[in-house]
Amino acid sequence: MKIVIGADHAGFQMKNAVGDLLRSLGHTVLDVGAFNENPSDYPDFAVLVGNAVLEGKGERGILICGSGVGVSVAANKIKGIRAAVCHDTYSAHQGVEHDDMNVLVLGSRVIGMKLAEDLVKAYLGANFTNEERHKRRLAKVAAIEASR
C-alpha cells in the first residue's frame, strides 16, 4: 500500500520511525516532511498529506504532531479527508471499518513508539465494511461537508 506521512517538528522523530516501520512491512512511503526538528506549523503538513491522499499519491495518510489534535483539526477541514486521532487500537481499525477514515493521526507526546506501531498496523489492516448503515452515515457526513 502507498502511505503518505507527515508531521510537524513535534512529530518528526515518530514520523521517521513510522516511515521505517511502514517500509519494513512492505509499504511504499511518501514522506512530505517535516525533515528536521526546527519549529514548523502543523497545518502545512495536514494540507500536504490530505492533498496527496486526495490526489491518489497515497491510499492512506498518517499525520503526527505533539498531541494529534492540531493536525486532526486541520486535516478535517479538507473536503474528502476523514482524519482521527487514535490512541487505542480499537479506534484505529474501527475508524476505517465504520467511518472510512483515510488519515490516522497520532500524538507523539501522548503515546510511545510501541503503541504507535500497533496503531499503524491496526489502521492499515482494516478495510471499510461497506455496510449500508455505514454508507448512509458517511453520506450524511458528506452532506454536512457540502453544505458549508
N, CA and C of each residue as an Amber inpcrd file, in Angstrom:
protein
   444
   0.8440000  -1.1670000   0.0000000   0.0000000   0.0000000   0.0000000
   0.8980000   1.2420000   0.0000000   0.4410000   2.3100000  -0.6540000
   1.1490000   3.5900000  -0.6420000   0.6060000   4.4320000   0.5120000
   1.4980000   4.8860000   1.3640000   1.1200000   5.6560000   2.5460000
   1.8440000   6.9950000   2.5120000   1.0950000   8.0670000   2.7280000
   1.6740000   9.4100000   2.8400000   1.8210000   9.7280000   4.3170000
   3.0180000  10.1630000   4.7180000   3.2400000  10.5170000   6.1130000
   3.7290000  11.9530000   6.2130000   3.3180000  12.5980000   7.3010000
   3.7580000  13.9550000   7.5480000   3.6570000  14.2800000   9.0230000
   4.4600000  15.2290000   9.4550000   4.4830000  15.6290000  10.8660000
   5.1020000  16.9980000  10.9830000   4.7070000  17.7020000  12.0240000
   5.4120000  18.9350000  12.3510000   6.6660000  18.5730000  13.1480000
   7.3430000  19.5870000  13.6600000   8.5870000  19.3480000  14.4120000
   8.3880000  18.4190000  15.6040000   7.2320000  18.5190000  16.2630000
   6.9890000  17.6910000  17.4500000   6.8310000  16.2140000  17.0940000
   6.3850000  15.9410000  15.8970000   6.1860000  14.5560000  15.4700000
   7.2870000  14.0200000  14.5900000   8.3200000  14.8280000  14.3560000
   9.3970000  14.4640000  13.4350000  10.0220000  13.1010000  13.7220000
  10.4390000  12.8660000  14.9660000  11.1080000  11.5970000  15.2850000
  10.1640000  10.4100000  15.1270000   8.9220000  10.5590000  15.5850000
   7.9730000   9.4620000  15.4470000   7.6440000   9.2090000  13.9840000
   7.5370000  10.2640000  13.2000000   7.2720000  10.1040000  11.7660000
   8.3680000   9.2780000  11.1070000   9.6080000   9.5870000  11.4170000
  10.7110000   8.8330000  10.8360000  10.6440000   7.3590000  11.2250000
  10.3400000   7.0920000  12.4920000  10.2310000   5.7000000  12.9480000
   9.0410000   5.0060000  12.2940000   7.9130000   5.7120000  12.1400000
   6.7440000   5.1300000  11.4700000   7.0780000   4.8470000  10.0050000
   7.7990000   5.7430000   9.3680000   8.2230000   5.5040000   7.9860000
   9.0680000   4.2510000   7.8650000   9.9960000   4.0690000   8.7820000
  10.8250000   2.8560000   8.7820000   9.9650000   1.6130000   8.9830000
   9.0060000   1.6930000   9.9020000   8.1010000   0.5690000  10.1330000
   7.3220000   0.2450000   8.8640000   6.7630000   1.2460000   8.2350000
   5.9720000   1.0260000   7.0210000   6.7920000   0.3520000   5.9300000
   7.9990000   0.8410000   5.7200000   8.8690000   0.2430000   4.7000000
   9.2110000  -1.1990000   5.0650000   9.4230000  -1.4770000   6.3510000
   9.7470000  -2.8420000   6.7710000   8.5740000  -3.7940000   6.5520000
   7.3650000  -3.2320000   6.5260000   6.1610000  -4.0360000   6.2830000
   5.8330000  -4.1470000   4.7920000   6.6730000  -3.5450000   3.9580000
   6.4990000  -3.6550000   2.5150000   5.6690000  -2.5500000   1.8730000
   5.3750000  -1.4960000   2.6040000   4.5960000  -0.3900000   2.0660000
   5.5130000   0.6240000   1.3820000   4.9640000   1.3530000   0.4390000
   5.6520000   2.4730000  -0.1900000   5.3010000   3.7210000   0.6050000
   6.2990000   4.5420000   0.9090000   6.1020000   5.7010000   1.7720000
   6.4260000   6.9840000   1.0140000   5.4810000   7.9210000   1.0500000
   5.7250000   9.2740000   0.5720000   5.7860000  10.1650000   1.8050000
   6.9730000  10.6510000   2.1220000   7.2110000  11.4970000   3.2910000
   7.1820000  12.9500000   2.8310000   6.2110000  13.7190000   3.3280000
   6.0660000  15.1170000   2.9270000   6.6510000  16.0920000   3.9570000
   7.3760000  15.5730000   4.9410000   8.0080000  16.4380000   5.9340000
   7.2570000  16.4010000   7.2510000   7.7650000  17.0790000   8.1900000
   8.9450000  17.9130000   8.2810000  10.1940000  17.0450000   8.1490000
  11.2580000  17.7070000   7.7390000  12.5030000  16.9870000   7.5320000
  13.5610000  17.3240000   8.5720000  13.1360000  18.0200000   9.6130000
  14.0220000  18.3250000  10.7340000  13.1460000  18.7460000  11.9160000
  13.7880000  19.0240000  13.0360000  13.0520000  19.3930000  14.2500000
  12.9500000  20.9040000  14.4610000  13.2370000  21.6640000  13.4370000
  13.0540000  23.1110000  13.5550000  11.5670000  23.4040000  13.6820000
  11.2060000  24.4080000  14.4610000   9.7850000  24.7220000  14.6310000
   9.0660000  24.8690000  13.2840000   7.9030000  24.2350000  13.2000000
   7.1090000  24.2500000  11.9670000   5.6370000  24.3020000  12.3440000
   4.7940000  24.5000000  11.3600000   3.3700000  24.6810000  11.5860000
   2.5860000  23.4640000  11.1170000   1.8840000  22.8270000  12.0340000
   1.1590000  21.5960000  11.7260000   0.1460000  21.7160000  10.5860000
  -0.5320000  22.8660000  10.3780000  -1.4970000  22.8970000   9.2630000
  -0.8420000  22.6500000   7.8950000   0.4160000  23.0710000   7.7560000
   1.1110000  22.8580000   6.4830000   1.1980000  21.3750000   6.1380000
   1.4530000  20.5460000   7.1250000   1.6120000  19.1150000   6.8830000
   0.2620000  18.4210000   6.7190000  -0.7560000  18.9480000   7.3950000
  -2.1060000  18.4180000   7.1990000  -2.5300000  18.6110000   5.7530000
  -2.2460000  19.7750000   5.2000000  -2.5950000  20.0530000   3.8070000
  -1.7930000  19.1610000   2.8620000  -0.5080000  19.0210000   3.1120000
   0.3260000  18.1880000   2.2420000  -0.1410000  16.7300000   2.2290000
  -0.4000000  16.1800000   3.4050000  -0.8470000  14.7890000   3.4790000
  -2.2490000  14.6450000   2.8880000  -3.1580000  15.5290000   3.3020000
  -4.5280000  15.4430000   2.8060000  -4.6090000  15.5490000   1.2970000
  -3.9310000  16.5240000   0.7250000  -3.9560000  16.6770000  -0.7260000
  -3.3280000  15.4850000  -1.4370000  -2.2490000  14.9560000  -0.8960000
  -1.6090000  13.7990000  -1.5220000  -2.5450000  12.5840000  -1.5270000
  -3.2860000  12.3840000  -0.4450000  -4.2520000  11.2780000  -0.3940000
  -5.3500000  11.5130000  -1.4260000  -5.8930000  12.7140000  -1.4770000
  -6.9690000  13.0140000  -2.4160000  -6.5150000  12.9280000  -3.8750000
  -5.2470000  13.2420000  -4.1160000  -4.6990000  13.1750000  -5.4750000
  -4.2640000  11.7720000  -5.8660000  -4.4160000  10.8000000  -4.9560000
  -4.0570000   9.4230000  -5.2650000  -2.5740000   9.1190000  -5.1670000
  -1.8110000  10.0180000  -4.5770000  -0.3800000   9.7610000  -4.3930000
  -0.1440000   8.7460000  -3.2800000  -1.1660000   8.5200000  -2.4900000
  -1.1480000   7.5190000  -1.4300000  -2.5660000   7.0670000  -1.1850000
  -2.7100000   5.8310000  -0.7770000  -4.0440000   5.2990000  -0.4980000
  -4.5670000   5.7780000   0.8550000  -3.6470000   5.9940000   1.7820000
  -3.9890000   6.4810000   3.1130000  -2.8830000   7.3810000   3.6150000
  -3.1920000   8.1340000   4.6730000  -2.2120000   9.0260000   5.2410000
  -2.0430000   8.8120000   6.7310000  -0.9170000   9.2730000   7.2270000
  -0.6300000   9.2810000   8.6570000  -0.0310000  10.6460000   8.9780000
  -0.6110000  11.3120000   9.9660000  -0.1460000  12.6100000  10.4260000
   0.2330000  12.5290000  11.8960000   1.2760000  13.2660000  12.2710000
   1.7370000  13.2490000  13.6550000   2.0950000  14.6680000  14.0820000
   1.6000000  15.0480000  15.2450000   2.0430000  16.2870000  15.8980000
   2.1700000  15.9560000  17.3830000   2.3630000  16.9390000  18.2160000
   2.5730000  16.6670000  19.6350000   1.4090000  15.9510000  20.2860000
   0.2160000  16.4880000  20.1440000  -0.9710000  15.8650000  20.7490000
  -1.7960000  15.0690000  19.7490000  -1.6520000  15.3750000  18.4800000
  -2.5040000  14.8070000  17.4440000  -3.7170000  15.6680000  17.1600000
  -4.0650000  16.5350000  18.0710000  -5.2790000  17.3380000  17.9270000
  -5.1460000  18.3660000  16.8060000  -4.0580000  19.0950000  16.7850000
  -3.8960000  20.1540000  15.7880000  -3.9830000  19.6510000  14.3620000
  -3.2040000  18.6320000  14.0290000  -3.2450000  18.1380000  12.6410000
  -4.5790000  17.4870000  12.3250000  -5.2320000  16.9080000  13.3260000
  -6.5500000  16.3240000  13.0940000  -7.5590000  17.4110000  12.7270000
  -7.5650000  18.4870000  13.4880000  -8.4770000  19.6010000  13.2050000
  -8.2000000  20.1490000  11.8070000  -6.9500000  20.3950000  11.4990000
  -6.5910000  20.9690000  10.1970000  -6.9330000  20.0220000   9.0490000
  -6.6060000  18.7550000   9.1820000  -6.8570000  17.7950000   8.0970000
  -8.3420000  17.6580000   7.8100000  -9.1570000  17.7140000   8.8360000
 -10.5970000  17.5590000   8.6400000 -11.2480000  18.7730000   7.9790000
 -10.5110000  19.8350000   7.7750000 -11.0090000  20.9800000   7.0140000
 -10.9220000  20.7240000   5.5090000 -10.1990000  19.6840000   5.1150000
 -10.0160000  19.3620000   3.6990000 -11.1490000  18.4370000   3.2580000
 -11.9320000  18.8990000   2.3010000 -13.0640000  18.1220000   1.8080000
 -12.5940000  16.7530000   1.3170000 -13.1890000  15.7120000   1.8680000
 -12.8370000  14.3490000   1.4810000 -11.8720000  13.6530000   2.4220000
 -11.3160000  14.4020000   3.3420000 -10.4120000  13.7980000   4.3220000
 -11.1990000  13.4760000   5.5820000 -10.9990000  12.2620000   6.0750000
 -11.6090000  11.7980000   7.3190000 -10.4530000  11.3590000   8.2210000
 -10.0290000  12.2890000   9.0630000  -8.8670000  12.0770000   9.9290000
  -9.3170000  11.9570000  11.3710000  -8.6430000  11.1090000  12.1310000
  -8.9780000  10.9690000  13.5460000  -7.7330000  10.6750000  14.3630000
  -7.6830000  11.3140000  15.5260000  -6.6420000  10.9980000  16.4970000
  -7.0100000   9.6530000  17.1060000  -6.0950000   8.7230000  17.0580000
  -6.3320000   7.4020000  17.6500000  -5.1690000   7.0640000  18.5610000
  -5.5240000   6.7590000  19.8160000  -4.5110000   6.3570000  20.7740000
  -4.8570000   5.0030000  21.3800000  -5.7610000   4.2720000  20.6920000
  -6.0770000   2.8870000  21.0520000  -6.3220000   2.1210000  19.7630000
  -6.0340000   0.8320000  19.7700000  -6.1260000   0.0440000  18.5410000
  -7.5600000  -0.1380000  18.0480000  -8.5220000  -0.1740000  18.9610000
  -9.9100000  -0.3180000  18.5300000 -10.3060000   0.8410000  17.6180000
 -10.0350000   2.0580000  18.0390000 -10.3780000   3.2290000  17.2270000
  -9.6100000   3.2350000  15.9090000  -8.3660000   2.7860000  15.9350000
  -7.5470000   2.7970000  14.7170000  -8.1220000   1.8890000  13.6370000
  -8.6740000   0.7420000  14.0010000  -9.2650000  -0.1160000  12.9650000
 -10.7380000   0.1880000  12.7590000 -11.4610000   0.4920000  13.8170000
 -12.8870000   0.7730000  13.6950000 -13.1340000   2.0520000  12.9000000
 -12.2460000   3.0200000  13.0150000 -12.3710000   4.2500000  12.2460000
 -12.3430000   4.0030000  10.7500000 -11.5780000   3.0180000  10.3280000
 -11.5530000   2.6300000   8.9110000 -12.7890000   1.7980000   8.5810000
 -13.0800000   0.8110000   9.4090000 -14.1720000  -0.1270000   9.1200000
 -15.5420000   0.5470000   9.0540000 -15.8170000   1.4780000   9.9460000
 -17.1350000   2.1050000  10.0200000 -17.1840000   3.5000000   9.4020000
 -16.0770000   4.2480000   9.4980000 -16.0810000   5.6570000   9.1040000
 -15.2180000   5.9540000   7.8850000 -14.6420000   4.9210000   7.2960000
 -13.7910000   5.0730000   6.1090000 -12.6990000   6.1150000   6.3300000
 -12.1410000   6.1180000   7.5440000 -11.0620000   7.0310000   7.8910000
  -9.8980000   6.8320000   6.9200000  -9.4180000   7.9400000   6.3490000
  -8.3050000   7.8170000   5.4090000  -7.0120000   8.4710000   5.9010000
  -7.0570000   9.0720000   7.0850000  -5.8460000   9.6110000   7.7050000
  -5.8480000   9.2710000   9.1940000  -4.8330000   8.5500000   9.6090000
  -4.6080000   8.2410000  11.0270000  -3.7620000   9.3580000  11.6220000
  -4.1710000   9.8410000  12.7800000  -3.4320000  10.9030000  13.4490000
  -2.9250000  10.3920000  14.7970000  -1.6580000  10.6830000  15.0730000
  -1.0120000  10.2530000  16.3120000  -0.4300000  11.4490000  17.0380000
  -0.4120000  11.3680000  18.3580000   0.2090000  12.3870000  19.1960000
   1.5100000  11.8700000  19.7630000   2.6150000  12.4030000  19.2960000
   3.9270000  11.8930000  19.7110000   4.2540000  12.1850000  21.1690000
   3.5630000  13.1640000  21.7630000   3.8010000  13.4850000  23.1710000
   2.7930000  12.7890000  24.0790000   1.9220000  11.9960000  23.4600000
   0.8680000  11.2980000  24.2050000   1.1410000   9.7950000  24.2690000
   1.6570000   9.2440000  23.1930000   1.8970000   7.7970000  23.1260000
   3.3660000   7.5270000  22.8160000   3.7780000   6.2970000  23.1120000
   5.1270000   5.8590000  22.7960000   5.1750000   5.1430000  21.4650000
   6.3700000   4.8120000  21.0430000   6.5600000   4.2170000  19.7200000
   5.9410000   2.8300000  19.6040000   5.9680000   2.0410000  20.6400000
   5.3830000   0.6950000  20.5640000   3.8810000   0.7810000  20.2890000
   3.1880000   1.6540000  20.9970000   1.7590000   1.8200000  20.7420000
   1.5370000   2.3980000  19.3480000   2.3740000   3.3320000  18.9200000
   2.2520000   3.8850000  17.5660000   2.3470000   2.7750000  16.5250000
   3.2680000   1.8480000  16.7110000   3.4010000   0.7110000  15.7870000
   2.1210000  -0.1180000  15.7600000   1.5680000  -0.4060000  16.9240000
   0.3310000  -1.1920000  16.9970000  -0.8280000  -0.4630000  16.3190000
  -0.8890000   0.8480000  16.5010000  -1.9570000   1.6470000  15.8970000
  -1.8390000   1.6550000  14.3780000  -0.6380000   1.8340000  13.8810000
  -0.4080000   1.8410000  12.4350000  -0.8020000   0.4920000  11.8410000
  -0.4210000  -0.5850000  12.4810000  -0.7620000  -1.9190000  11.9800000
  -2.2760000  -2.1530000  12.0020000  -2.9420000  -1.7130000  13.0600000
  -4.4030000  -1.8620000  13.1320000  -5.0830000  -1.0470000  12.0380000
  -4.6320000   0.1650000  11.8360000  -5.1730000   1.0630000  10.8130000
  -5.0040000   0.4740000   9.4150000  -3.8060000   0.0280000   9.1110000
  -3.5380000  -0.4820000   7.7680000  -4.1460000  -1.8490000   7.5120000
  -4.4170000  -2.5840000   8.5790000  -5.0200000  -3.9070000   8.4330000
  -6.5290000  -3.8760000   8.2860000  -7.1250000  -2.7000000   8.4080000
  -8.5840000  -2.5810000   8.3730000  -9.0740000  -2.1210000   7.0050000
 -10.3010000  -2.5080000   6.6870000 -10.9660000  -2.0890000   5.4580000
 -12.3800000  -1.6380000   5.7800000 -12.8560000  -0.6790000   5.0060000
 -14.2220000  -0.2050000   5.1620000 -15.1720000  -1.3640000   4.8980000
 -16.1840000  -1.5340000   5.7510000 -17.0840000  -2.6880000   5.6400000
 -18.0760000  -2.5710000   4.4910000 -18.3560000  -1.3670000   4.0580000
 -19.3460000  -1.1350000   3.0020000 -20.7610000  -1.5050000   3.4250000
 -20.9810000  -1.6660000   4.7130000 -22.3370000  -1.9600000   5.1840000
 -23.2310000  -0.7500000   4.9410000 -24.4900000  -1.0160000   4.6530000
 -25.4340000   0.0420000   4.3160000 -25.5060000   1.1240000   5.4030000
 -25.5220000   0.7230000   6.6720000 -25.6360000   1.7200000   7.7370000
 -24.4330000   2.6500000   7.7570000 -23.2620000   2.1270000   7.4350000
 -22.0630000   2.9690000   7.4190000 -22.0530000   3.8600000   6.1900000
 -22.4760000   3.3550000   5.0590000 -22.5630000   4.1880000   3.8550000
 -23.5880000   5.3050000   4.0490000 -24.7080000   4.9990000   4.6910000
 -25.7340000   6.0070000   4.9560000 -25.1660000   7.1180000   5.8420000
 -24.4560000   6.7380000   6.8740000 -23.8830000   7.7270000   7.7910000
 -22.8160000   8.5770000   7.1010000 -22.0060000   7.9520000   6.2730000
 -20.9760000   8.7110000   5.5470000 -21.6140000   9.6680000   4.5510000
 -22.7290000   9.2810000   3.9690000 -23.4500000  10.1860000   3.0620000
 -23.9300000  11.4110000   3.8320000 -24.3640000  11.2220000   5.0530000
 -24.7800000  12.3550000   5.8670000 -23.5950000  13.2610000   6.2130000
 -22.4540000  12.6670000   6.4720000 -21.2450000  13.4570000   6.7300000
 -20.8750000  14.2450000   5.4770000 -20.9500000  13.6050000   4.3230000
 -20.6460000  14.2940000   3.0560000 -21.6180000  15.4480000   2.8130000
 -22.8660000  15.2620000   3.1880000 -23.8550000  16.3280000   3.0330000
 -23.5350000  17.5140000   3.9330000 -23.0940000  17.2490000   5.1370000
 -22.6680000  18.3310000   6.0350000 -21.5020000  19.0820000   5.4030000
 -20.5440000  18.3310000   4.9160000 -19.3630000  18.9230000   4.2980000
 -19.7450000  19.7890000   3.0930000 -20.6600000  19.3150000   2.2870000
 -21.0830000  20.0380000   1.0820000 -21.8870000  21.2880000   1.4110000
 -22.5170000  21.3160000   2.5600000 -23.3780000  22.4470000   2.9090000
 -22.6120000  23.6270000   3.5020000 -21.3660000  23.4780000   3.7460000
 -20.5950000  24.5340000   4.4090000 -19.7190000  25.2800000   3.4380000
